[in-house]
C-alpha cells in the first residue's frame, strides 16, 4: 500500500506548533508573515485564486511553479530573477528551459498591479504561488513570510551551480549547504518531486548507457526497469515526460520516498538519497520508520520551504518592485 500522510486534528495542531518554531528563522531576514496586510491586503488571495484558476485548466502548472521558485532561490537568492525575459537570462539557461507556469505569475502580477500598483514584488508572488501549488495538490499549507524585493540581474551563466540530476549526494549537500540549508532540508525539498514529471533526456542514460562498468544503473529495481524502458525507449523522443513519483504524480504525499526505497527513483540524484546512508536515514523518517507515520514529511517540507524562501533575499531599499515580472523597471 502506498504511504500517504493524512491531516488529522492532532496533526494540524502539531503542524502549526512546529511551524511556530520554524518561523522565527524566517523573521529577521527582512521578511515577515502578513507584510502586505495594510499596503495590499488582497495580495495573497489574488495569488491563490489565480493559481487555482490556472491549475484547474492545467494541473501541470503546480509542479512547474514549485520548481521555478526553487530554481529562483538557488540563483542570486529569492528575487524573481528567473522571471525576466531576455536572450541570456536565467530563463534561457538549460536547467530552466522546461519550466512552466510563468503565465500564472504574470497573470497574478497584472491583477495585483491593478489593485496595488508597485507594492507587491514578483519574488513574493512566486513564493506564495509555490505554497498554493502544494496545497492544490493536497499538500499542507504554511504561512509564507513576504517582503522580498525583485532583483535587477538575471544571467544564464549564474545557473551553473544549480543542483543537477547527476550530482552525487556529497555534491548535493554542498550546494545546499552553500545556501544555508542542511541535509534534512535537502531531502525534504527534493521530496517536492512527489508532483510533476521529468523528460526522458535527463535519465535515459541510466537504462542504456550508464557507465563503463554497467549498461543499466544497478540502483534501478529489476522489476521496474521494463516499465521504465517502455516509457523511454532507447531511440524514443527525448522530450517524452515521465512521472517523478510513479503512481502519484499529481498528489503531494510521501510516496516519492516509497519509490526511492523500492528502487523506482527516476532521476539518478533522487535515487541516490536512498543509496547513500547519510540521506537514507532521513528518507526512512519521512516514511514513518521513526516519528509520526509519515506526517513528518509535510511538516519538514513546509519548514524547509520557509528557510529556502529566505535565501539571500533583497529587502528594504535593495532591488525594486517590478511593474511587470518579465522585465526590469
N, C-alpha and C positions, 0 to 999 in steps of 0.2 A: 504494500500500500504506500502511496506517495506521501512523504512527510509534508505537513502543512500546519501553519500556525493559525489558530482561530482566536480572535479577540473575545475575552470574557470580561465581566465586570471587574474581577480581580486584576486581570491582565491590564486593563485600561488604567486602573488606579496605579498599579505598579509602574506602568509605562510612563505616565506623566510625572510621577515622583522621580523616576530615573532621569527623565529629561530635565527636570528642575535642577539636577546636579550637573547636567551637561551644559545648560545654557550659560552659566557664568563664564565658561570658557569662550563663548562667542562674544559675550559682553566685554567691553574693554578693548575690543578690536575697532571700535568706532561704529559698530552696528548694534542694533537692538530690536527686539520684537516690538512691533507697533510704531516703527519710525514714522510712518505716514498717517498715523491716526488723526492728526489735526490738519496736516497740509494736503492730504489726498486720501480721506478715509475709505473711498470706494476702490482704491487701487487693487487690493488683494482680491476682492470679489470680481472685479473686471477680469483679472488674470484667470481666476478659477473658472468663470463662465466661458471665457474664450477657449481655454484649453479643453474644457468639456465639449464645447461645440465642435471643435476640430476633431477631437478624439472620437466622437460619435460618427463622424464621416469617415475617419481613417484612424483606427486604433494604433497604427504603426508610429504615429507621431509621439506616443508616450515614451517608448524606449529611446527614440531619437532625441527628444528634448533632454531626457535624463543624461544621456551620453554627451550631448552638447555642453551641458553645464559642467560635467566632469572635465571635458577637454578644454573648456574655457578656463577653469580654475587652475589647471596644471600648466598653463602658459601665461605668464605675466600676471597671475592671480585672477580672482573672480571679478573681471572688469568689463565683461561683454565684448572683448576684443575679437572673439570668434565670429561675431555677428556682422563685422564690417566687410563690405564688398570691395573688390579690387583685384588687380592682376597678380599680386604677390602677397595676399593677406593670409591669415591663418585658415580661412575658409577654403583656400585653394590648395592647401598642403595635403599630401597623400593620406595622412591619418583621418582627415576631415571630409574627404570628398564624398563619402557615402552617408554623411549625417543628414538627418531630415528633421523638419519641424521649424525651420526658420520663419516660415509664413505665419506660424502661430504667434511667435514673439512679435513679429511686425504688426500683426492684427491687434494684439493686446496693447502694444505701444500706441498705435493710432487712436484707439479708443480712450486710453488714459490721457493722451495729449489733449483730446477734446474736453476732457473733464478737468484736468490739472496740468496746464502747459508747463513743460520743462521742470517738473518736480520729481518724477519717478524715473530712476535710471533703468537702462536696458539690462544692466547686470542684475538688478533686483528682480526685474520681471522674469529673467531666465531662472533665477534661484527659486522664485515662487512657482513658476511653471513646472520645474523639475519635481518639486514636492507634490504638486497637484497631479502630475502624471503618475506618480507612485500610488496615490490614493485612488485614481481612476482604474488602476489595475489591481485593486483590492489589497493594497498595502496600507500600513499605518500612516497617519498624518503626523506632522510635527510643527511646532512654531518656528517660522523662518525669521531669523534676525535680518533686518533690512537697514539701508543707509549707505549702501555701496554707491560709488560714482563710476562713471564709464571711463575706460582708458582711451587714449588717443593714438596708441601704437598697435598695429597688427601686422606681423610679418610671418610669412610661411616658414622661414628658417627657424623661428622660435619654437616650432612644434617638434624639433628633433629629439627632445628628451621626454616626449610623452611615453607612458608605459606602452610596450609593444607586445604583440601576440606571440613572439618567440622568446621574450625575456625570461631568463631563469628567475627563481624566487629571490635569490640574493640581489639581483638587479632590480626587481620589482620593489623589494624592501627599501633599497637605497633611494629609488626615485620617490617613493612615498615619504621616506624619512627627510629627504631634502625639502619637502613641503610641510614638515611638522606633523606628519601622520605616522602612526606606529603600525606594527604588523597586524594587529586586530582591525585597525581601520582599513588596511589593505584587503583583508579577506572579506570584511563586511561590504566594502564598496564594490569589489569585484562581484559580489553577490547580486549587484544590480543587473547582472547578465541573466537573472531569472526571467526577465522580459526581453523580447527582441530576437534578432537574427544576426547571422554573420554570413558574408559571401564566401563561396567555396574557395576563392583565391587565397583566403587567409588561413586555410587549414588543410587543403587538399594534399599538400606535400606529406602530411602525416600518414596518409594511406597508400601512397605510391612511390615516394622517393624521399624517405625520412632522413637517412644518413648513410654513410659508407658501410655501416655495420648491419643495418636493417632497412628493409623496404617499407615496413609498417612500424609506426610508433608502438612499442610494446605496452604502453600505458593505456592504449585503446582496448576496451573489452572485446574479446574474440567474438562474442555473441552479438555485439553492436556493430562490428566492422562491416558486415554485409549491408546492413541498413544504411550506414553512412556512405558506403561506396555507391549504393544505388541512388542516393540523393546527389552525390557529387562524383560522377564517372570521371575516369582519368582524362578523357578528352571532351568532357562536357563544358557547358557555359560557366566560365569562372565567376560570373556575377550572380549565379543562382544562390538564393539565400536559404539558410537552414537555421532552425530554432536553436538558440544557445542553451535553452533549458528544454530538452526533449520531453514532449508531452505536457508542457505547462508554460509555453512561451508568452501567453497573454495574462498570466496571473502572477502577481508579486508574492511569492512564497519561498520557502526554503528548499524546494525540491531540486533547485540548481545544485545544492550541495549533495543531495542524494545521488544525483547523476555523476558527480565527481567521485563519490565513494564507489560507484559501480563502473568506473572507467568509461563514462559517457560524456566527459567534458569535450566540448567542440574545439575550442582554442587550446593550443598547447600550454600557453601561460595559465589558463584556467585549471587544466588538469594537474599541473604542477603543484597547485595548492593542496592536493591530496597526496601526491607522491613525496613531497618534501615534509619531513617530520615537524619542522618548526611551524608550519601553517596547518598541517593536518589536524593538530590538536584543536585549533580554533574552529575548523570545519566541523569536527565532531561535536563541539559545544553547540554550534548552530543547528546540529541535527538532533540535539536532545540527549547526547551521550552524558552530558552534565547540564545542570541548570534546569530551566523551566520548559522542557519538552518543545524546544524549537521556538518559543516565544522570544528568546534572546536575540535571534537574528533581526527581527523587526525593531527591537529596541536599539541594538548596536548600530544598525544601518542608519537610523534616524540620528543617533548621536554622532556618527562619523560624517554624515552629510552636513550637520551643523558645523563641525570642525572644518571640513573641506571648503564649505562655502565662505569661510573667512580667511582663506589663503591669500596673503598679500593684497588685501582689499584696499581700495582707494576711498578715502572718506574725507569729510571736511571740505577743504578747498582743492584737494587733489583731483585730477581728471575733470570731467564735465558731466552734465546731464544732456545726452544727445536728444535732438529733436526727432530723428529717425534712427532706428537701431543699426541700419546698414551703412551709415556714413557719419564721419566725424563732423562736428558743427563747423 
